[in-house]
Amino acid sequence: MLKTWDVYLHRDGRSQRIGEVQERTETLARCAALSRFGVSDEEAQAGRSGPGGEAIYPDDEFEVTPR
């Protein structure tokens, strides 16, 4: 059964909710978050960002929490 997971980005000493994903487990939810919000070094240098302007960069910390 799919669950809804909130995705939180930790940057500059703050946590910010950047969206949600739906998956069965936390591991799969983390993968889905990277697939949806992740940006590679090359994309970051080109000025690309994720949906809504928020992105998970390679050195960022993030977490997913179930609703």
N, C-alpha and C positions, 0 to 999 in steps of 0.2 A: 504494500500500500504506500502510495506517495505521501510525503509530508511536505509542508511548506517550511522553508528555512530562511531566516533573515540573514543577510550578509552584512557584516560590520568590518569596516576598514579602520585600522589603527595607524594613525600618522600624526606626528608633531604632538605627542602626548594626549591625543584625543581619539575617541571612537565615534565613528559616524556610520549610520545605516545607509548603505548605498543601493539596496534592492533586495530581491528575494529570488530564490530558486526552488524548484520542486524535485525532490529525489527521495529514495528509500532510506539511505543511510547517510551519516555524517561524511564519510569518505567520499561518497558519490556527490553529495551536496558541495563539498569543497571543489571537486573537479568541475562541477557545473558552474560554480561561481567563477572559477578561473576561465572557463570557456566563454562565459558571458561578459565578464568584466575585466579579464586579464589583458594586459598590453605588453608586448615584447619591448626590449630595449630599442630595437629599430623603429617600431611604431611610436614609441615615446619621443625619440629624437625627431621624428617627422611631424610631431605635434598632434598625433591621434590620441583620442581618449575614448573611454567606454560610453555606453548608453547613458544619457543624462549628464554627460561631462565627467562622471566619476570613473576611475579606473584603478585596477590593482596592478601596480608596477612590480617588476621582478623582486625588488628588495623590500616591498611592503609586507606588513603583517596583517592578516585578516582572520576572521572566524565566521562560522555559521552557527546559528542557534535555532532550534526548532521552535515553532509557534505553539 
